[in-house]
Amino acid sequence: MKPIRWLGDTLNIVRDLSPEVRNRVGAELRYVQQGEMPSDCKPMATVGAGVHEIRVKLGNQYRVFYVAKFAVSVYVLHVFAKKTQQTARQDLELGAKRYRELLAERRDK
């Protein structure tokens, strides 16, 4: 099972979610760690190649951007509550920024 690497403030955001949402996010990420697809996800090519979005709908809607294409870890790029039909530009930009930083970090190793 791949370990999870939480980028930026993602772990703190998940910890602040309600227990029900936090448990669902954890279960979906466990699928990813085991090499499976989450129950509700879609590719997010606008964020980066290989980035996917987990969609959790429990009262509100929550999103988790992650990338699992690397052998060493599942990287959680961004976690947020979605308030509108379209994903906010700032959420897309933050996910893309963290993805670029991850790629640069991996290149430097």
C-alpha positions in Angstrom: 0.0 0.0 0.0 1.4 3.4 -1.0 1.8 6.0 1.8 0.0 9.3 1.5 1.9 12.5 1.4 -0.1 15.6 2.3 1.0 18.7 0.6 0.5 22.2 2.0 -2.3 22.4 4.5 -4.3 19.5 3.2 -3.9 17.3 6.3 -5.1 20.1 8.6 -8.1 20.8 6.3 -9.1 17.1 6.4 -8.7 17.1 10.2 -11.1 20.0 10.4 -13.9 18.3 8.4 -16.8 16.7 10.1 -16.1 13.1 11.2 -18.5 11.7 8.6 -16.8 13.6 5.7 -13.3 12.8 7.1 -14.1 9.1 7.2 -15.4 9.1 3.7 -12.3 11.0 2.4 -10.1 8.5 4.3 -11.9 5.5 2.8 -11.7 6.9 -0.7 -7.9 7.6 -0.3 -7.5 4.1 1.0 -8.8 2.8 -2.3 -6.2 4.9 -4.1 -3.4 3.6 -1.8 -4.4 0.1 -2.8 -4.2 0.9 -6.5 -8.0 1.1 -7.0 -10.2 3.9 -8.1 -12.3 5.8 -5.7 -16.1 5.4 -5.9 -16.6 8.9 -7.4 -13.7 10.6 -9.1 -12.7 12.2 -12.4 -9.5 13.2 -14.1 -8.4 16.8 -13.6 -6.1 17.4 -16.6 -6.6 21.2 -16.0 -4.6 20.8 -12.7 -2.0 18.4 -14.1 -1.3 15.2 -16.0 -2.4 12.2 -13.8 -4.3 14.4 -11.3 -7.7 13.1 -10.2 -10.5 14.6 -8.1 -12.3 12.6 -5.5 -15.9 13.9 -5.1 -17.6 13.5 -1.7 -21.2 14.6 -1.4 -22.4 14.6 2.2 -24.6 17.6 2.8 -22.1 19.9 1.2 -19.7 18.9 -1.6 -16.0 18.3 -0.9 -13.2 17.7 -3.4 -9.7 16.2 -3.0 -7.1 16.6 -5.8 -4.6 13.9 -5.7 -2.0 12.2 -7.9 -1.1 8.5 -7.6 1.0 7.9 -10.8 4.3 7.9 -8.9 5.4 4.6 -7.2 6.5 6.1 -3.9 3.3 7.9 -2.7 -0.2 9.1 -3.2 0.2 12.9 -3.1 -2.8 14.9 -1.9 -2.6 18.3 -3.6 -5.7 20.2 -2.4 -8.8 19.6 -0.3 -11.7 22.0 -0.3 -15.5 22.5 0.0 -17.1 23.1 -3.3 -19.7 25.8 -3.2 -20.7 26.3 -6.9 -21.3 24.1 -9.9 -17.9 25.1 -11.4 -14.7 24.6 -9.6 -13.3 27.9 -8.4 -10.3 29.2 -10.3 -8.3 29.7 -7.1 -8.8 26.0 -6.2 -7.7 24.9 -9.7 -4.7 27.3 -9.5 -3.6 26.1 -6.0 -3.8 22.4 -7.1 -1.8 23.2 -10.2 0.8 25.1 -8.2 1.3 22.3 -5.8 1.5 19.8 -8.7 4.2 21.9 -10.4 6.1 22.1 -7.1 5.9 18.4 -6.6 7.2 17.8 -10.1 10.1 20.2 -9.5 10.9 18.5 -6.2 10.9 15.1 -7.8 13.2 16.3 -10.6 15.7 17.6 -8.1 16.1 14.2 -6.4 
